[in-house]
Amino acid sequence: MKINGLFWSAIVRALLSMRRDMGIDNDQDIQAIEALPKIEQEQLSAADLDGLLFLLCPQALQSEFAKKLSCYLDFNRMGNTTLYFTALKDVSECLQELAAYGDSLFGESCEFHFDRCDENTVLEWRSSQSPLSQVLKCYFLLCLFRHLAGHKFDVHALGVANDITPCPHPILSVLSSGVQAPNEKWSLTISNKWLSRPSFYYSAKLKSMLKPEYKASEQPSLQKALMAVFSEAQSPARIRADWAAERLQMSESVFRRSLRQEKLSFSALLKDFIHDKSCKMLLCGEKVDTIAQDLGFSDRRSLDRSFKDHTGISAGQLRMLGSRLRFRRGNDKLLELVEHFPPLPTTIQALINLPEEHTTLEQVSELVRQDPIFHAHIMSKASRAIYGQTPKNLEQAIGRNLGLQTVKHLALVFAAQQILTQQCRFEQVNTLTDSMLLSERLYSKAFSYRQINSDEKEWVQQALLFGMLSVFLVFHEDCAFADGAIKLWNQTESFASFVSQLNELYGVCLYGATTLMLMRWGYDSVLNQQLWKLCQHPTSSAEQTIERQIQLCHQVAFTELAFMPTHQQLQPQLEPVRELPSEQRRCISETLESWRTVA
């Protein structure tokens, strides 16, 4: 059974934090921490989740835990679905939305239903998860209603599902004085006086931002069915649309019409599936010929041609990268980390994939508004003096200050930061993302996009903004050499020195490692090819190629923001800057000074 990964991850994190503060954390907590990635990626079964919850919340301590747990619950970590419910007007509206959308709250079919009588309203729902999970869901609903109506909120009665023991349950008894009784379904009997009590947390704007994202987050059922069909095939590369339609018990015409209705491309989905498998096999060191045969390609050349068209680099190059990483002990963990990355958030994915003809200020602004955190992120970055006057609204921030393409590219940087910050051992994560943003400004001012054509401009801007995303990988808590990378960072005097020694000591090229992340997220193949070239381009080269200019901008930006004391002159520390023409040196100095200035 599927679980809501973000919801249950927040519950587990709350229990871990509470246990630590109580001084009772032990090996079971370590086991729970190791399980968090699987929970968030919804790879843990409901039964395994309940077993984990019982380890963290044993029956003897449940009453004591219930008194404190509500203080540790963080609605913000439970995902946009939960945030949407916390922004509603009152309990009455919450009941209506539970009846309409409640299944997505917990990741299972709950069949929420409520009946309103003269004095009371009864909310009922089903739950097929195991006992402790059911109790904690009821506990959460009580907390949600208290959030909306105030801490004096209570219910007259709780109907507890028949399979729950003991009844009354100690966890629920702490939060509610309502009478508990066994029942076929779960139920809460609420006095009508609570229904229209206004919530001080009501936000019409936040509600409107979150609801479309919440609805859009559901993956089309046809796409899920196709993925399952692809998994059944012994030779995926030989799959044809008529075969897939037959497996789905559709005629080919109905199948193609369904694809059009859900705006899906059969060939694109199949390529994504095939090359997701091929990437994993290549990184594990399997031979290209063997992979071609296993996936159903006619020969190695057919696989290589398809793979390069899809990812931007050849199968042999990716296998070489995997071999280099595995050669150093512990680096195989990096490959495992990338393989288990969660997908990009729906809004971010929609923004990144927005066709050029639809990349309008109105469309981009509408998508950004659907993610309130990204919205705030954009307003913050656009308010820097380097982008001009402080924007009064989102349209000014995007259209006047940052630019449409920059915002689309920033979406990936922001998503990576959101996904990986929690596990990043580096304390100043914003410094890393600011350095990426500054790199793009430096290139624009010192070297100018006018020297290159429009096709080059796209990948150059992408390489500048997220070519260094893999710094999140080397500082990841599960990276075998994270401690060594942080020590190296603290001991080196410049970013160029850090990058060079990281490659020498651990065999990691940051540009190359970024290609692994981008391929996991299905990103542009042209960019991957260029990042591969950057990985092979000598950093000491004096030739003013585009690759060298990108490397220089990264070196200057990261050194300025992360390595240099405030306002210390950069040029004496960075030899390549001194070799630039005087006009370019002036542009770099002015850009750095402008970046330091607060708008």
GUPAMAR-252457 format. One record per residue (C-alpha): x, y, z; residue in one letter. Coordinates in steps of 0.05 Angstrom, whole numbers, padded with zeros to 5 digits, always signed. Example, Ala and Ser with C-alpha at 12.3 -4.5 7.8 and 13.67 -1.06 7.14 Angstrom:
% residues 2
+00246-00090+00156A;+00273-00021+00143S;
% end
This chain:
% residues 599
+00000+00000+00000M;+00025+00070-00018K;+00040+00119+00038I;+00046+00195+00037N;+00121+00200+00044G;+00127+00273+00065L;+00072+00266+00117F;+00101+00204+00150W;+00172+00231+00145S;+00149+00291+00186A;+00116+00246+00238I;+00180+00204+00245V;+00224+00266+00249R;+00179+00294+00304A;+00186+00229+00344L;+00261+00228+00334L;+00268+00300+00358S;+00224+00287+00419M;+00262+00224+00438R;+00328+00260+00433R;+00303+00317+00478D;+00278+00265+00528M;+00346+00231+00527G;+00319+00163+00506I;+00348+00159+00435D;+00383+00093+00419N;+00400+00046+00361D;+00327+00046+00341Q;+00332+00120+00325D;+00391+00106+00280I;+00350+00054+00244Q;+00294+00105+00235A;+00341+00158+00208I;+00368+00109+00157E;+00296+00094+00136A;+00277+00167+00124L;+00299+00169+00050P;+00256+00108+00035K;+00197+00138+00072I;+00202+00204+00034E;+00208+00167-00032Q;+00148+00124-00013E;+00189+00060-00018Q;+00172+00034+00051L;+00111-00011+00059S;+00055+00008+00107A;+00072-00053+00150A;+00146-00034+00154D;+00126+00038+00171L;+00082+00015+00228D;+00137-00030+00254G;+00183+00030+00254L;+00131+00073+00290L;+00124+00020+00344F;+00199+00020+00355L;+00198+00096+00364L;+00133+00100+00402C;+00128+00037+00447P;+00062+00025+00482Q;+00091+00039+00552A;+00110+00110+00531L;+00051+00128+00486Q;+00013+00168+00538S;+00075+00209+00555E;+00093+00219+00482F;+00023+00243+00465A;+00029+00301+00514K;+00090+00328+00476K;+00084+00304+00405L;+00038+00360+00381S;+00093+00410+00399C;+00142+00375+00352Y;+00096+00366+00292L;+00118+00412+00236D;+00062+00422+00185F;+00112+00456+00138N;+00150+00390+00129R;+00087+00351+00111M;+00083+00377+00040G;+00036+00424+00003N;-00025+00381+00015T;-00021+00391+00090T;-00003+00465+00082L;-00065+00474+00040Y;-00109+00447+00097F;-00075+00491+00149T;-00092+00553+00107A;-00167+00541+00105L;-00219+00589+00134K;-00248+00545+00189D;-00264+00473+00210V;-00327+00473+00166S;-00286+00487+00104E;-00235+00436+00126C;-00289+00382+00130L;-00313+00399+00060Q;-00242+00395+00032E;-00229+00330+00069L;-00290+00300+00035A;-00265+00324-00033A;-00189+00314-00028Y;-00174+00278+00037G;-00147+00215+00005D;-00084+00251-00017S;-00071+00275+00054L;-00050+00206+00078F;-00036+00171+00012G;-00093+00120+00015E;-00167+00116+00002S;-00200+00141+00066C;-00270+00157+00040E;-00279+00218+00084F;-00352+00234+00096H;-00388+00281+00144F;-00461+00289+00166D;-00486+00353+00198R;-00544+00351+00247C;-00575+00406+00290D;-00521+00406+00344E;-00464+00362+00321N;-00427+00342+00258T;-00398+00272+00250V;-00336+00262+00207L;-00324+00189+00186E;-00268+00155+00148W;-00239+00087+00135R;-00166+00067+00143S;-00133+00003+00121S;-00065+00018+00149Q;-00039-00017+00211S;-00062+00003+00281P;-00011+00054+00305L;-00011+00090+00238S;-00087+00097+00243Q;-00083+00126+00314V;-00030+00176+00293L;-00072+00199+00234K;-00131+00212+00281C;-00083+00248+00328Y;-00060+00291+00269F;-00132+00309+00250L;-00145+00332+00322L;-00082+00375+00318C;-00105+00403+00251L;-00173+00423+00279F;-00139+00454+00340R;-00095+00493+00293H;-00157+00521+00258L;-00204+00531+00316A;-00157+00542+00375G;-00127+00498+00429H;-00193+00492+00467K;-00222+00453+00410F;-00247+00384+00429D;-00296+00331+00405V;-00355+00299+00440H;-00337+00229+00419A;-00286+00189+00380L;-00306+00127+00342G;-00244+00081+00343V;-00237+00027+00290A;-00253-00042+00317N;-00182-00068+00307D;-00151-00015+00352I;-00131-00035+00422T;-00133-00012+00476P;-00196+00029+00473C;-00195+00083+00498P;-00126+00092+00467H;-00075+00130+00509P;-00050+00172+00451I;-00119+00199+00436L;-00140+00205+00509S;-00086+00257+00521V;-00109+00303+00465L;-00185+00295+00474S;-00233+00284+00531S;-00285+00257+00482G;-00314+00189+00496V;-00278+00134+00457Q;-00317+00074+00433A;-00304+00018+00383P;-00335+00030+00316N;-00336+00001+00246E;-00304+00065+00220K;-00263+00120+00250W;-00306+00180+00270S;-00303+00247+00305L;-00366+00279+00333T;-00356+00355+00333I;-00401+00407+00364S;-00426+00455+00310N;-00403+00514+00352K;-00332+00499+00328W;-00347+00495+00254L;-00349+00569+00237S;-00298+00594+00288R;-00249+00633+00244P;-00178+00610+00238S;-00124+00663+00249F;-00081+00623+00201Y;-00130+00631+00143Y;-00096+00657+00080S;-00135+00663+00016A;-00071+00676-00023K;-00034+00616+00005L;-00096+00573-00005K;-00101+00593-00078S;-00027+00580-00089M;-00027+00511-00059L;-00092+00482-00085K;-00073+00478-00159P;-00005+00447-00141E;-00040+00398-00096Y;-00087+00376-00151K;-00033+00373-00204A;+00011+00329-00161S;-00028+00267-00178E;+00007+00227-00233Q;-00038+00208-00291P;-00062+00137-00284S;-00045+00120-00355L;+00028+00139-00343Q;+00030+00094-00282K;-00001+00037-00321A;+00050+00046-00378L;+00109+00044-00330M;+00082-00022-00303A;+00074-00049-00373V;+00145-00028-00392F;+00172-00065-00331S;+00141-00130-00356E;+00177-00129-00422A;+00240-00171-00429Q;+00267-00126-00485S;+00241-00055-00472P;+00276-00026-00534A;+00231-00069-00577R;+00165-00047-00546I;+00114-00020-00596R;+00052+00021-00583A;+00006-00035-00607D;+00037-00084-00558W;+00029-00035-00500A;-00043-00021-00520A;-00058-00096-00520E;-00027-00104-00451R;-00071-00047-00426L;-00132-00081-00459Q;-00144-00022-00506M;-00148-00016-00581S;-00090+00021-00610E;-00134+00080-00631S;-00164+00086-00561V;-00094+00081-00531F;-00067+00137-00575R;-00127+00181-00561R;-00117+00170-00486S;-00045+00191-00493L;-00065+00255-00529R;-00118+00271-00476Q;-00067+00264-00420E;-00014+00301-00461K;+00034+00242-00459L;+00085+00220-00510S;+00092+00145-00516F;+00162+00148-00546S;+00186+00199-00494A;+00160+00156-00436L;+00192+00094-00465L;+00259+00128-00476K;+00258+00154-00404D;+00244+00084-00379F;+00298+00051-00422I;+00353+00100-00407H;+00337+00104-00333D;+00352+00029-00333K;+00413+00037-00378S;+00442+00093-00334C;+00437+00049-00272K;+00470-00010-00308M;+00526+00033-00336L;+00542+00065-00270L;+00545-00005-00239C;+00599-00023-00289G;+00561-00069-00336E;+00589-00073-00406K;+00555-00033-00461V;+00548-00095-00505D;+00513-00133-00449T;+00466-00075-00435I;+00448-00068-00508A;+00430-00142-00511Q;+00391-00141-00445D;+00349-00081-00465L;+00334-00107-00534G;+00376-00062-00579F;+00401-00093-00644S;+00473-00077-00627D;+00519-00033-00585R;+00518+00023-00636R;+00442+00028-00633S;+00444+00035-00557L;+00501+00086-00560D;+00464+00128-00611R;+00399+00127-00572S;+00433+00139-00506F;+00474+00199-00531K;+00413+00229-00563D;+00375+00223-00497H;+00429+00243-00446T;+00481+00282-00486G;+00539+00237-00470I;+00557+00168-00496S;+00544+00104-00458A;+00619+00092-00454G;+00631+00161-00423Q;+00579+00149-00368L;+00608+00080-00354R;+00677+00112-00349M;+00650+00163-00300L;+00618+00108-00258G;+00684+00069-00260S;+00723+00129-00236R;+00676+00140-00179L;+00674+00067-00158R;+00750+00063-00162F;+00756+00105-00099R;+00729+00069-00038R;+00663+00098-00015G;+00647+00135-00080N;+00596+00082-00099D;+00553+00116-00046K;+00548+00177-00091L;+00518+00134-00146L;+00469+00104-00096E;+00450+00174-00071L;+00435+00199-00141V;+00395+00136-00158E;+00349+00149-00098H;+00338+00223-00110F;+00263+00240-00106P;+00232+00269-00169P;+00229+00344-00178L;+00166+00378-00148P;+00109+00382-00198T;+00109+00458-00204T;+00185+00460-00215I;+00181+00404-00267Q;+00125+00442-00304A;+00166+00506-00303L;+00229+00472-00329I;+00191+00436-00384N;+00152+00498-00406L;+00157+00502-00482P;+00190+00564-00509E;+00126+00588-00543E;+00091+00586-00475H;+00147+00618-00436T;+00111+00683-00424T;+00112+00728-00363L;+00040+00710-00347E;+00052+00634-00352Q;+00117+00634-00313V;+00087+00678-00258S;+00027+00633-00253E;+00071+00571-00243L;+00116+00606-00192V;+00056+00627-00151R;+00036+00555-00143Q;+00097+00543-00100D;+00097+00595-00044P;+00167+00578-00021I;+00196+00585-00090F;+00155+00650-00098H;+00189+00678-00036A;+00257+00654-00061H;+00248+00691-00127I;+00227+00756-00092M;+00288+00751-00046S;+00338+00740-00102K;+00308+00794-00146A;+00313+00845-00090S;+00389+00846-00093R;+00419+00912-00116A;+00454+00878-00174I;+00386+00867-00208Y;+00363+00939-00201G;+00305+00969-00163Q;+00270+00927-00110T;+00210+00893-00145P;+00141+00910-00119K;+00109+00846-00144N;+00126+00778-00175L;+00117+00803-00246E;+00170+00857-00236Q;+00217+00807-00202A;+00212+00760-00261I;+00203+00805-00321G;+00246+00865-00301R;+00299+00840-00252N;+00314+00766-00265L;+00287+00749-00333G;+00243+00690-00355L;+00300+00642-00373Q;+00338+00656-00309T;+00276+00640-00268V;+00266+00575-00306K;+00338+00556-00291H;+00334+00579-00219L;+00276+00530-00210A;+00324+00472-00215L;+00375+00504-00167V;+00319+00517-00117F;+00291+00446-00124A;+00359+00415-00112A;+00369+00459-00051Q;+00301+00441-00023Q;+00311+00366-00035I;+00383+00362-00008L;+00389+00417+00045T;+00365+00372+00101Q;+00422+00322+00088Q;+00476+00374+00071C;+00533+00377+00121R;+00554+00446+00096F;+00524+00498+00143E;+00516+00557+00096Q;+00475+00526+00040V;+00450+00594+00015N;+00523+00613+00002T;+00528+00556-00048L;+00465+00575-00086T;+00484+00649-00084D;+00551+00632-00114S;+00516+00597-00172M;+00473+00659-00183L;+00533+00706-00179L;+00570+00663-00230S;+00517+00678-00282E;+00520+00753-00267R;+00595+00754-00274L;+00593+00721-00342Y;+00538+00768-00366S;+00577+00830-00345K;+00649+00809-00360A;+00642+00766-00422F;+00571+00782-00447S;+00522+00734-00480Y;+00526+00777-00543R;+00590+00740-00563Q;+00552+00674-00571I;+00490+00651-00610N;+00422+00637-00579S;+00433+00561-00576D;+00499+00570-00539E;+00469+00621-00492K;+00418+00570-00466E;+00469+00518-00445W;+00520+00569-00422V;+00470+00601-00374Q;+00449+00531-00350Q;+00521+00510-00339A;+00535+00574-00300L;+00473+00568-00255L;+00474+00494-00240F;+00539+00465-00266G;+00562+00463-00193M;+00499+00430-00164L;+00541+00370-00145S;+00571+00408-00086V;+00507+00385-00052F;+00529+00313-00066L;+00599+00318-00037V;+00572+00351+00026F;+00515+00301+00033H;+00513+00266+00100E;+00513+00198+00066D;+00573+00215+00023C;+00632+00172+00047A;+00681+00230+00043F;+00635+00287+00067A;+00679+00301+00127D;+00740+00302+00083G;+00706+00349+00033A;+00687+00398+00089I;+00758+00395+00118K;+00786+00407+00049L;+00739+00467+00039W;+00762+00498+00105N;+00836+00488+00089Q;+00839+00514+00018T;+00844+00587-00001E;+00803+00587-00065S;+00749+00548-00099F;+00796+00528-00156A;+00842+00496-00105S;+00784+00459-00072F;+00759+00432-00139V;+00829+00409-00159S;+00844+00374-00094Q;+00775+00342-00091L;+00789+00311-00159N;+00859+00289-00138E;+00839+00259-00071L;+00771+00229-00086Y;+00768+00224-00162G;+00708+00269-00167V;+00698+00322-00221C;+00641+00367-00198L;+00617+00381-00269Y;+00615+00306-00284G;+00579+00290-00220A;+00527+00343-00237T;+00511+00305-00301T;+00489+00246-00258L;+00440+00291-00221M;+00413+00322-00285L;+00403+00255-00319M;+00365+00230-00258R;+00319+00289-00267W;+00313+00281-00342G;+00349+00345-00360Y;+00374+00372-00427D;+00422+00327-00464S;+00461+00386-00495V;+00479+00412-00426L;+00504+00343-00403N;+00551+00340-00463Q;+00578+00409-00447Q;+00588+00393-00374L;+00626+00331-00395W;+00672+00376-00436K;+00681+00423-00377L;+00702+00363-00335C;+00757+00349-00385Q;+00777+00421-00398H;+00842+00441-00362P;+00828+00493-00309T;+00898+00523-00319S;+00886+00539-00392S;+00900+00611-00410A;+00859+00607-00474E;+00795+00647-00470Q;+00746+00593-00491T;+00674+00592-00468I;+00691+00533-00424E;+00748+00571-00391R;+00704+00632-00380Q;+00651+00589-00345I;+00704+00557-00300Q;+00732+00626-00284L;+00663+00654-00265C;+00652+00594-00218H;+00721+00604-00187Q;+00710+00678-00176V;+00639+00672-00149A;+00651+00615-00101F;+00718+00643-00077T;+00687+00712-00066E;+00626+00688-00027L;+00653+00627+00009A;+00728+00634+00017F;+00745+00708+00023M;+00737+00752+00085P;+00687+00808+00074T;+00710+00862+00025H;+00780+00832+00017Q;+00807+00844-00053Q;+00797+00783-00096L;+00846+00794-00153Q;+00912+00779-00116P;+00883+00712-00095Q;+00859+00690-00163L;+00914+00691-00216E;+00869+00680-00278P;+00832+00746-00263V;+00898+00784-00268R;+00909+00756-00337E;+00843+00784-00364L;+00840+00849-00404P;+00831+00911-00360S;+00759+00922-00382E;+00738+00851-00361Q;+00775+00859-00294R;+00737+00924-00283R;+00670+00890-00299C;+00685+00834-00249I;+00704+00883-00194S;+00641+00925-00206E;+00597+00863-00207T;+00625+00838-00141L;+00616+00906-00109E;+00545+00910-00134S;+00531+00840-00106W;+00555+00862-00037R;+00508+00922-00038T;+00440+00912-00006V;+00383+00940-00047A;
% end
